[in-house]
Amino acid sequence: KFAMNRGVIDHPEWYSGLTKFSTFEEFQSVIHQNDNPKHPCPKPCECHTSVRGEDCFKHVAWVIREGIEKQPTWYQGLNTRSRFEDVQKRLQEDTTTLCKAPCTKVEWGSPSLFCFSVFRSQGYEVDLVKSQVEKGAGIFECDEFAVLSDQELPITKQIKTLRIPPAENVGVSKDGTAANTEIFMKAWGVIWTDAKWRAHDWVIKADPDAVVIVSRLRDHLRQYTGQNIYMKNCQKYYGPGWPMMFGSLEAFTNQAIDAYFKGAQNCRKNLQWQAWGEDLFMGNCLDMLGVQAAFDEHIIGDNVCKGANCYDGVTAVYHPFKNAEMWFQCYNQATR
């Protein structure tokens, strides 16, 4: 566990070819090969947890999305919140399986977080995301994560973006920001298909230029875990529509996102969303679907809202920091 959590970050030369995202068995294999007589480590069993793009992954995702609810007798002992590895292990028992024995499950934090970011394939955000992956920082400290873009891009050897289908209706919103609701409708569709979100307590969408401090984020969200809630995070003004959820950080319980996926078409049909930014759409959609909102004024420090002070010792997310130097300067100030 030391090797996976800190060793590979502090001493990458000790774990050649491994990253923070390598499996337990891959770390065990390296430690076994380095053979310390005082602390012997046995050779690990062969395993492979299926990854995005593989047929087994598609089968597991279908079981999580639809199969368990449609055919519960086929998947006894599983439910829609079951971990990916547990579903793969069940499929591995089938005689016609495409799935191998999965690797050891990584221990998740509490509450567990599935985090994702959306960014363009052209521009500063690609390098910013790559710098965060390299250090295992920001959303890459979440228990599981995804990165989405308009193109499939290799971020590392292990991490590729999930491609968002093209959107036609993109312009300027009524408040002068991007009218990007359709893009994010499609992005949420990708997250639904991927199915990794389903096992987690919270689903987090964070902008690439948002400095996310995951340990603090868990603390802010813990009291609402298990409820049907999304988080409002900005009280820039007082009056109708405030506080609201600013899109630099969007936090939803599992129950809230499940409600969104079940009711998204109703929102698309009944809301006048075409001139909205995606955060305004998401808040109004969840309100319409009966999801409750909680307000936490300290969960983000956003210069688009009321300012960001990376030294404050309280805030979970700071925004915006649009290059790696600025991003990590804030991150280091917040975590030192």
C-alpha positions in Angstrom: 0.0 0.0 0.0 2.9 2.4 0.7 4.3 1.7 -2.8 0.9 2.5 -4.4 0.0 5.5 -2.3 3.3 7.3 -1.8 6.3 5.3 -2.9 5.7 5.6 -6.6 5.2 9.3 -6.3 8.1 10.0 -4.0 10.5 7.4 -5.4 9.5 6.5 -9.0 12.9 5.0 -9.6 12.1 2.2 -7.2 9.1 1.1 -9.2 10.3 1.1 -12.9 7.4 1.2 -15.4 4.7 1.7 -12.7 2.5 4.7 -11.9 0.0 5.5 -9.2 -2.6 3.9 -11.4 -0.9 0.5 -11.7 -2.6 -2.5 -10.1 -1.8 -4.1 -6.7 -0.5 -7.1 -8.5 1.8 -5.1 -10.7 3.3 -3.5 -7.6 3.6 -6.9 -6.0 5.4 -8.3 -9.0 8.0 -5.6 -9.0 8.5 -6.0 -5.2 8.8 -9.8 -5.7 11.4 -9.3 -8.4 13.5 -7.0 -6.2 13.4 -9.8 -3.5 14.3 -8.6 0.0 15.1 -11.7 2.1 14.0 -9.9 5.3 10.6 -9.1 3.7 9.8 -11.7 1.1 6.9 -11.0 -1.3 5.4 -13.9 -3.2 4.7 -13.8 -6.9 1.2 -12.5 -7.6 -1.5 -14.5 -9.3 -2.2 -13.6 -12.9 -5.1 -11.1 -13.3 -6.4 -8.4 -15.6 -9.1 -5.9 -14.8 -10.7 -5.0 -18.1 -10.2 -1.5 -19.3 -12.1 0.8 -21.6 -12.2 -0.4 -25.2 -12.1 -4.1 -24.4 -15.0 -6.4 -25.0 -15.1 -7.5 -21.4 -15.4 -3.9 -20.3 -18.4 -3.4 -22.5 -20.0 -6.5 -21.1 -19.4 -5.5 -17.5 -20.7 -2.0 -18.2 -23.9 -3.4 -19.7 -24.5 -5.6 -16.7 -24.1 -2.6 -14.4 -26.2 -0.3 -16.5 -29.0 -2.7 -17.4 -28.4 -6.4 -16.8 -28.7 -6.5 -13.1 -32.1 -4.7 -13.2 -33.4 -6.7 -16.1 -32.2 -10.1 -15.2 -31.5 -10.1 -11.4 -31.5 -14.0 -11.2 -28.5 -14.1 -13.6 -26.4 -11.9 -11.2 -27.3 -13.1 -7.7 -25.2 -11.4 -5.1 -24.7 -8.3 -7.2 -26.6 -5.0 -7.3 -26.4 -1.8 -9.3 -23.8 -0.4 -6.9 -21.5 -3.4 -7.1 -17.9 -2.7 -7.9 -16.6 -3.3 -11.4 -14.3 -6.1 -10.3 -17.1 -8.0 -8.6 -19.2 -7.9 -11.8 -16.2 -9.0 -13.9 -15.5 -11.9 -11.5 -19.1 -13.1 -11.9 -18.8 -12.9 -15.7 -15.5 -14.7 -15.6 -17.4 -17.8 -14.3 -19.4 -18.1 -17.6 -18.2 -20.8 -20.0 -18.3 -18.4 -22.9 -16.6 -15.5 -21.1 -14.3 -12.9 -22.6 -13.3 -11.8 -19.1 -10.2 -12.9 -17.1 -10.0 -12.9 -13.3 -9.9 -9.3 -12.2 -7.1 -7.8 -10.1 -7.4 -6.9 -6.5 -9.8 -4.0 -5.8 -8.2 -0.8 -4.8 -9.4 0.5 -1.4 -11.6 3.6 -1.8 -11.9 6.6 0.4 -15.1 7.5 2.2 -17.2 8.9 0.7 -16.1 7.4 -2.6 -15.7 9.8 -5.5 -16.0 9.3 -9.3 -14.6 12.4 -10.9 -14.4 13.6 -14.5 -13.3 16.6 -16.6 -14.2 17.7 -20.0 -11.8 19.6 -22.2 -11.0 20.5 -25.8 -8.5 18.5 -27.8 -6.9 21.7 -28.9 -5.6 24.3 -26.5 -4.0 24.7 -23.1 -6.1 22.2 -21.3 -4.5 19.0 -22.7 -1.1 19.9 -21.2 -2.7 21.0 -17.9 -4.5 17.7 -17.6 -1.3 15.8 -18.4 0.6 17.6 -15.7 -2.0 16.6 -13.1 -1.9 13.0 -14.2 1.9 12.9 -13.9 1.6 14.0 -10.2 -1.6 12.1 -9.5 -3.2 15.3 -8.4 -6.6 17.0 -8.7 -9.3 14.6 -10.0 -6.7 12.0 -10.4 -6.7 11.6 -6.6 -10.3 10.5 -6.8 -11.1 6.8 -6.4 -11.9 6.5 -10.1 -12.0 9.1 -12.8 -12.6 9.8 -16.5 -11.4 12.4 -19.0 -13.6 13.4 -21.9 -12.9 15.3 -25.0 -14.0 15.9 -28.6 -11.3 13.5 -29.8 -9.8 10.3 -28.4 -6.4 11.4 -27.0 -3.7 9.4 -25.2 -3.1 11.2 -22.0 -0.7 8.5 -20.8 -0.1 4.9 -21.8 -2.9 3.9 -19.4 -5.3 6.8 -19.7 -7.2 7.9 -22.8 -9.9 10.4 -23.2 -13.5 9.2 -23.9 -14.8 10.8 -27.0 -17.9 13.1 -26.8 -20.1 12.9 -30.0 -20.3 16.3 -31.9 -22.8 18.8 -30.7 -24.6 21.2 -33.1 -26.1 23.9 -30.9 -23.1 25.7 -29.3 -23.0 29.5 -29.0 -23.0 32.1 -26.3 -25.3 31.9 -23.3 -27.6 34.6 -21.9 -24.9 35.6 -19.4 -22.0 35.7 -21.9 -20.5 32.3 -21.2 -20.5 29.3 -23.4 -24.0 27.9 -24.3 -22.5 24.4 -23.9 -25.5 22.5 -22.5 -25.8 20.2 -25.5 -22.1 19.3 -25.3 -22.6 18.3 -21.7 -25.8 16.4 -22.3 -23.7 14.2 -24.6 -20.8 14.1 -22.1 -23.2 12.8 -19.4 -24.4 10.2 -22.0 -20.8 9.0 -22.2 -20.5 8.8 -18.4 -23.8 6.7 -18.4 -22.5 4.3 -21.0 -19.1 4.0 -19.2 -20.9 2.9 -16.0 -18.0 3.4 -13.7 -19.9 6.1 -11.8 -22.5 3.7 -10.6 -20.6 2.2 -7.6 -19.6 5.5 -6.1 -21.2 7.7 -3.4 -20.6 10.9 -5.3 -20.1 12.0 -9.0 -17.9 15.0 -9.4 -17.5 17.1 -12.6 -14.5 19.5 -12.3 -13.1 21.9 -14.8 -9.5 21.1 -15.9 -8.3 24.5 -14.5 -9.9 23.8 -11.1 -7.5 22.9 -8.3 -9.2 20.0 -6.6 -8.1 19.0 -3.0 -9.8 15.6 -2.8 -9.4 15.1 1.0 -11.1 18.4 1.7 -13.8 17.6 -0.9 -14.7 14.4 1.0 -15.0 16.4 4.2 -17.4 18.9 2.7 -19.6 16.2 1.1 -19.6 13.5 3.8 -22.7 14.8 5.7 -24.8 14.6 2.6 -23.8 11.1 1.4 -26.6 8.8 0.7 -29.2 11.5 0.2 -30.8 12.7 -3.1 -28.7 16.0 -3.2 -26.6 18.2 -5.4 -24.4 21.0 -4.2 -24.9 24.7 -4.8 -21.6 26.5 -4.3 -21.8 30.3 -5.2 -23.7 33.1 -3.5 -22.3 35.9 -5.7 -25.6 37.8 -5.6 -28.8 37.7 -3.5 -32.2 37.2 -5.1 -34.0 34.7 -7.4 -31.7 32.0 -8.7 -29.1 32.4 -6.0 -27.2 30.6 -4.6 -26.4 28.5 -7.7 -24.1 25.7 -8.8 -21.1 27.1 -10.6 -19.7 24.7 -13.2 -16.1 24.8 -12.1 -17.2 22.1 -9.5 -20.4 20.2 -9.8 -21.0 17.6 -7.0 -23.9 15.1 -7.1 -24.8 12.2 -4.9 -25.2 8.8 -6.6 -28.9 9.2 -6.0 -29.0 12.6 -7.7 -27.2 11.4 -10.8 -29.4 8.4 -11.0 -32.4 10.7 -11.0 -30.8 12.8 -13.7 -30.2 9.8 -16.0 -33.8 8.6 -15.5 -35.3 12.1 -16.2 -32.8 13.8 -18.6 -35.1 13.5 -21.6 -37.9 15.2 -19.6 -35.5 18.1 -18.9 -34.4 18.3 -22.5 -38.1 18.4 -23.6 -39.6 20.8 -21.0 -36.8 23.3 -20.2 -35.8 26.3 -22.4 -32.1 25.3 -22.1 -30.7 26.4 -25.5 -29.3 29.7 -24.3 -28.0 28.3 -21.0 -24.6 27.2 -19.7 -24.5 23.6 -18.7 -24.3 24.3 -15.0 -27.6 26.4 -15.1 -29.2 23.6 -17.1 -28.1 20.9 -14.6 -29.3 22.8 -11.6 -32.7 23.6 -13.2 -33.1 20.0 -14.4 -32.4 18.5 -11.0 -34.8 20.9 -9.4 -37.5 19.9 -11.8 -36.8 16.2 -11.1 -37.2 16.8 -7.3 -33.6 16.5 -6.3 -32.8 18.6 -3.3 -30.0 21.2 -3.2 -27.6 21.9 -0.4 -25.4 25.1 -0.2 -21.8 25.1 0.9 -20.1 28.5 0.4 -16.7 27.1 1.3 -16.6 24.2 -1.1 -15.1 26.3 -3.8 -13.0 29.5 -4.1 -13.8 30.7 -7.5 -12.5 34.0 -9.0 -15.7 34.0 -11.2 -17.7 33.9 -7.9 -16.2 35.5 -4.8 -12.5 34.9 -5.2 -9.9 32.2 -4.6 -7.4 32.2 -1.7 -5.3 29.1 -1.9 -3.9 29.6 1.6 -7.3 29.6 3.3 -7.0 26.0 4.7 -10.7 25.3 4.2 -11.7 25.3 0.5 -11.8 22.1 -1.5 -11.6 23.6 -5.0 -9.9 26.7 -6.3 -10.6 28.2 -9.8 -9.3 29.2 -12.3 -5.6 28.3 -12.8 -5.0 27.9 -16.4 -1.4 26.6 -16.7 0.5 24.0 -14.8 2.8 26.4 -13.0 -0.1 28.4 -11.6 -2.2 25.3 -10.9 0.5 23.6 -8.9 1.5 26.8 -7.1 -2.0 27.0 -5.8 -2.1 23.2 -5.1 1.1 23.4 -3.1 -0.1 26.4 -1.1 -3.3 24.6 -0.3 -1.7 21.3 0.8 1.6 22.3 2.5 
